[in-house]
Amino acid sequence: MNAQELRDKTPDQLKDTLASLKKEAFNLRFQQATGQLENTARMRAVKRDVARVMTILNQKAAEA
């Protein structure tokens, strides 16, 4: 997901996206702990997406 797509979303949509990404990150951590995680690169991508969404939410809050 790129930043331009996120900037086009409303803050409510961004919060929903953030919640789903955090849920996915939790599930990935759980899979890693139990040894079931196959794609370890996905953890890094999800963490970066979470940071990207939070950055854009903060930018939108600062504009308002």
N, CA, C and O atoms as a GROMACS GRO file, in nm:
protein
  256
    1MET      N    1   0.085  -0.117   0.000
    1MET     CA    2   0.000   0.000   0.000
    1MET      C    3   0.090   0.123   0.000
    1MET      O    4   0.183   0.132   0.080
    2ASN      N    5   0.061   0.217  -0.090
    2ASN     CA    6   0.148   0.334  -0.095
    2ASN      C    7   0.082   0.454  -0.026
    2ASN      O    8  -0.037   0.452   0.003
    3ALA      N    9   0.161   0.554  -0.001
    3ALA     CA   10   0.117   0.668   0.077
    3ALA      C   11   0.008   0.747   0.005
    3ALA      O   12  -0.081   0.802   0.071
    4GLN      N   13   0.013   0.754  -0.126
    4GLN     CA   14  -0.087   0.832  -0.199
    4GLN      C   15  -0.226   0.769  -0.183
    4GLN      O   16  -0.324   0.841  -0.168
    5GLU      N   17  -0.234   0.638  -0.186
    5GLU     CA   18  -0.362   0.571  -0.164
    5GLU      C   19  -0.416   0.604  -0.026
    5GLU      O   20  -0.537   0.625  -0.009
    6LEU      N   21  -0.328   0.609   0.072
    6LEU     CA   22  -0.369   0.637   0.209
    6LEU      C   23  -0.413   0.782   0.226
    6LEU      O   24  -0.506   0.809   0.302
    7ARG      N   25  -0.348   0.873   0.158
    7ARG     CA   26  -0.385   1.015   0.170
    7ARG      C   27  -0.523   1.042   0.114
    7ARG      O   28  -0.588   1.138   0.153
    8ASP      N   29  -0.569   0.957   0.021
    8ASP     CA   30  -0.701   0.975  -0.039
    8ASP      C   31  -0.812   0.926   0.053
    8ASP      O   32  -0.929   0.955   0.028
    9LYS      N   33  -0.778   0.852   0.158
    9LYS     CA   34  -0.879   0.798   0.249
    9LYS      C   35  -0.915   0.899   0.358
    9LYS      O   36  -0.838   0.991   0.388
   10THR      N   37  -1.032   0.880   0.415
   10THR     CA   38  -1.075   0.965   0.527
   10THR      C   39  -1.011   0.914   0.656
   10THR      O   40  -0.965   0.799   0.661
   11PRO      N   41  -1.007   0.996   0.759
   11PRO     CA   42  -0.949   0.951   0.886
   11PRO      C   43  -1.017   0.826   0.943
   11PRO      O   44  -0.951   0.742   1.003
   12ASP      N   45  -1.149   0.814   0.924
   12ASP     CA   46  -1.220   0.695   0.972
   12ASP      C   47  -1.175   0.570   0.897
   12ASP      O   48  -1.156   0.464   0.957
   13GLN      N   49  -1.157   0.582   0.767
   13GLN     CA   50  -1.108   0.469   0.688
   13GLN      C   51  -0.966   0.432   0.729
   13GLN      O   52  -0.930   0.314   0.735
   14LEU      N   53  -0.886   0.534   0.758
   14LEU     CA   54  -0.748   0.508   0.801
   14LEU      C   55  -0.746   0.436   0.935
   14LEU      O   56  -0.663   0.347   0.956
   15LYS      N   57  -0.836   0.473   1.025
   15LYS     CA   58  -0.841   0.406   1.155
   15LYS      C   59  -0.883   0.260   1.140
   15LYS      O   60  -0.832   0.173   1.211
   16ASP      N   61  -0.975   0.234   1.048
   16ASP     CA   62  -1.014   0.095   1.021
   16ASP      C   63  -0.898   0.016   0.963
   16ASP      O   64  -0.875  -0.099   1.001
   17THR      N   65  -0.825   0.078   0.871
   17THR     CA   66  -0.708   0.014   0.812
   17THR      C   67  -0.603  -0.015   0.918
   17THR      O   68  -0.542  -0.122   0.919
   18LEU      N   69  -0.582   0.081   1.007
   18LEU     CA   70  -0.485   0.065   1.114
   18LEU      C   71  -0.523  -0.052   1.205
   18LEU      O   72  -0.438  -0.132   1.244
   19ALA      N   73  -0.651  -0.061   1.238
   19ALA     CA   74  -0.696  -0.169   1.325
   19ALA      C   75  -0.674  -0.306   1.259
   19ALA      O   76  -0.630  -0.400   1.325
   20SER      N   77  -0.703  -0.316   1.130
   20SER     CA   78  -0.684  -0.444   1.062
   20SER      C   79  -0.536  -0.479   1.050
   20SER      O   80  -0.499  -0.596   1.060
   21LEU      N   81  -0.451  -0.378   1.028
   21LEU     CA   82  -0.307  -0.404   1.020
   21LEU      C   83  -0.251  -0.449   1.154
   21LEU      O   84  -0.167  -0.538   1.160
   22LYS      N   85  -0.298  -0.387   1.262
   22LYS     CA   86  -0.251  -0.426   1.395
   22LYS      C   87  -0.296  -0.568   1.428
   22LYS      O   88  -0.224  -0.643   1.493
   23LYS      N   89  -0.417  -0.603   1.385
   23LYS     CA   90  -0.467  -0.739   1.407
   23LYS      C   91  -0.382  -0.839   1.330
   23LYS      O   92  -0.348  -0.946   1.381
   24GLU      N   93  -0.348  -0.804   1.206
   24GLU     CA   94  -0.263  -0.892   1.125
   24GLU      C   95  -0.125  -0.906   1.187
   24GLU      O   96  -0.069  -1.016   1.189
   25ALA      N   97  -0.069  -0.796   1.239
   25ALA     CA   98   0.062  -0.802   1.304
   25ALA      C   99   0.058  -0.894   1.425
   25ALA      O  100   0.152  -0.970   1.449
   26PHE      N  101  -0.050  -0.886   1.502
   26PHE     CA  102  -0.065  -0.974   1.618
   26PHE      C  103  -0.067  -1.120   1.574
   26PHE      O  104   0.000  -1.204   1.633
   27ASN      N  105  -0.145  -1.149   1.471
   27ASN     CA  106  -0.153  -1.287   1.422
   27ASN      C  107  -0.018  -1.336   1.370
   27ASN      O  108   0.018  -1.452   1.391
   28LEU      N  109   0.056  -1.248   1.304
   28LEU     CA  110   0.187  -1.287   1.254
   28LEU      C  111   0.284  -1.316   1.368
   28LEU      O  112   0.362  -1.411   1.362
   29ARG      N  113   0.279  -1.235   1.474
   29ARG     CA  114   0.364  -1.260   1.590
   29ARG      C  115   0.329  -1.393   1.655
   29ARG      O  116   0.417  -1.468   1.699
   30PHE      N  117   0.201  -1.422   1.661
   30PHE     CA  118   0.155  -1.547   1.720
   30PHE      C  119   0.204  -1.665   1.637
   30PHE      O  120   0.250  -1.765   1.692
   31GLN      N  121   0.195  -1.654   1.505
   31GLN     CA  122   0.242  -1.760   1.417
   31GLN      C  123   0.393  -1.780   1.432
   31GLN      O  124   0.442  -1.893   1.429
   32GLN      N  125   0.467  -1.670   1.447
   32GLN     CA  126   0.611  -1.681   1.462
   32GLN      C  127   0.646  -1.752   1.592
   32GLN      O  128   0.739  -1.833   1.596
   33ALA      N  129   0.574  -1.722   1.697
   33ALA     CA  130   0.602  -1.782   1.827
   33ALA      C  131   0.575  -1.932   1.826
   33ALA      O  132   0.642  -2.007   1.896
   34THR      N  133   0.477  -1.974   1.746
   34THR     CA  134   0.445  -2.116   1.741
   34THR      C  135   0.518  -2.189   1.629
   34THR      O  136   0.502  -2.310   1.611
   35GLY      N  137   0.599  -2.115   1.554
   35GLY     CA  138   0.678  -2.178   1.448
   35GLY      C  139   0.601  -2.204   1.320
   35GLY      O  140   0.645  -2.284   1.238
   36GLN      N  141   0.487  -2.140   1.302
   36GLN     CA  142   0.405  -2.164   1.183
   36GLN      C  143   0.423  -2.057   1.076
   36GLN      O  144   0.367  -2.069   0.967
   37LEU      N  145   0.499  -1.953   1.105
   37LEU     CA  146   0.514  -1.842   1.010
   37LEU      C  147   0.607  -1.883   0.897
   37LEU      O  148   0.720  -1.925   0.920
   38GLU      N  149   0.556  -1.870   0.774
   38GLU     CA  150   0.637  -1.907   0.658
   38GLU      C  151   0.697  -1.786   0.589
   38GLU      O  152   0.811  -1.791   0.541
   39ASN      N  153   0.622  -1.676   0.583
   39ASN     CA  154   0.670  -1.556   0.514
   39ASN      C  155   0.710  -1.451   0.618
   39ASN      O  156   0.627  -1.370   0.659
   40THR      N  157   0.834  -1.454   0.659
   40THR     CA  158   0.880  -1.362   0.763
   40THR      C  159   0.887  -1.218   0.714
   40THR      O  160   0.881  -1.125   0.794
   41ALA      N  161   0.899  -1.197   0.584
   41ALA     CA  162   0.906  -1.062   0.529
   41ALA      C  163   0.772  -0.989   0.546
   41ALA      O  164   0.768  -0.866   0.546
   42ARG      N  165   0.665  -1.065   0.561
   42ARG     CA  166   0.534  -1.002   0.578
   42ARG      C  167   0.527  -0.923   0.708
   42ARG      O  168   0.459  -0.820   0.715
   43MET      N  169   0.596  -0.969   0.812
   43MET     CA  170   0.598  -0.897   0.939
   43MET      C  171   0.655  -0.756   0.920
   43MET      O  172   0.600  -0.658   0.970
   44ARG      N  173   0.764  -0.748   0.848
   44ARG     CA  174   0.828  -0.619   0.823
   44ARG      C  175   0.737  -0.527   0.743
   44ARG      O  176   0.726  -0.408   0.771
   45ALA      N  177   0.672  -0.583   0.642
   45ALA     CA  178   0.583  -0.504   0.558
   45ALA      C  179   0.465  -0.450   0.638
   45ALA      O  180   0.424  -0.335   0.620
   46VAL      N  181   0.409  -0.533   0.725
   46VAL     CA  182   0.295  -0.489   0.805
   46VAL      C  183   0.336  -0.380   0.902
   46VAL      O  184   0.263  -0.282   0.920
   47LYS      N  185   0.452  -0.395   0.965
   47LYS     CA  186   0.500  -0.292   1.058
   47LYS      C  187   0.520  -0.159   0.986
   47LYS      O  188   0.488  -0.053   1.041
   48ARG      N  189   0.570  -0.164   0.865
   48ARG     CA  190   0.592  -0.041   0.789
   48ARG      C  191   0.459   0.021   0.746
   48ARG      O  192   0.444   0.144   0.745
   49ASP      N  193   0.363  -0.064   0.711
   49ASP     CA  194   0.231  -0.013   0.675
   49ASP      C  195   0.164   0.054   0.794
   49ASP      O  196   0.099   0.157   0.780
   50VAL      N  197   0.178  -0.005   0.913
   50VAL     CA  198   0.123   0.054   1.035
   50VAL      C  199   0.185   0.193   1.056
   50VAL      O  200   0.114   0.290   1.084
   51ALA      N  201   0.316   0.202   1.042
   51ALA     CA  202   0.384   0.330   1.060
   51ALA      C  203   0.338   0.431   0.956
   51ALA      O  204   0.320   0.549   0.986
   52ARG      N  205   0.319   0.385   0.834
   52ARG     CA  206   0.276   0.475   0.726
   52ARG      C  207   0.136   0.530   0.755
   52ARG      O  208   0.111   0.649   0.737
   53VAL      N  209   0.046   0.443   0.798
   53VAL     CA  210  -0.091   0.486   0.829
   53VAL      C  211  -0.090   0.584   0.946
   53VAL      O  212  -0.160   0.685   0.943
   54MET      N  213  -0.013   0.555   1.049
   54MET     CA  214  -0.007   0.644   1.165
   54MET      C  215   0.050   0.780   1.128
   54MET      O  216   0.004   0.882   1.178
   55THR      N  217   0.150   0.782   1.041
   55THR     CA  218   0.209   0.908   0.997
   55THR      C  219   0.106   0.993   0.924
   55THR      O  220   0.095   1.113   0.949
   56ILE      N  221   0.031   0.932   0.835
   56ILE     CA  222  -0.068   1.007   0.757
   56ILE      C  223  -0.182   1.054   0.847
   56ILE      O  224  -0.235   1.163   0.828
   57LEU      N  225  -0.221   0.971   0.945
   57LEU     CA  226  -0.324   1.014   1.040
   57LEU      C  227  -0.276   1.136   1.119
   57LEU      O  228  -0.353   1.230   1.140
   58ASN      N  229  -0.152   1.134   1.161
   58ASN     CA  230  -0.097   1.249   1.234
   58ASN      C  231  -0.088   1.373   1.145
   58ASN      O  232  -0.113   1.484   1.192
   59GLN      N  233  -0.055   1.356   1.020
   59GLN     CA  234  -0.049   1.468   0.927
   59GLN      C  235  -0.187   1.530   0.908
   59GLN      O  236  -0.202   1.652   0.906
   60LYS      N  237  -0.288   1.443   0.893
   60LYS     CA  238  -0.424   1.493   0.876
   60LYS      C  239  -0.473   1.564   1.000
   60LYS      O  240  -0.546   1.664   0.991
   61ALA      N  241  -0.435   1.514   1.117
   61ALA     CA  242  -0.474   1.578   1.243
   61ALA      C  243  -0.408   1.715   1.256
   61ALA      O  244  -0.469   1.810   1.306
   62ALA      N  245  -0.283   1.726   1.212
   62ALA     CA  246  -0.211   1.852   1.222
   62ALA      C  247  -0.271   1.957   1.127
   62ALA      O  248  -0.270   2.077   1.157
   63GLU      N  249  -0.322   1.912   1.014
   63GLU     CA  250  -0.382   2.005   0.918
   63GLU      C  251  -0.513   2.062   0.970
   63GLU      O  252  -0.548   2.176   0.941
   64ALA      N  253  -0.585   1.981   1.048
   64ALA     CA  254  -0.718   2.023   1.094
   64ALA      C  255  -0.711   2.124   1.207
   64ALA      O  256  -0.814   2.169   1.257
   0.00000   0.00000   0.00000
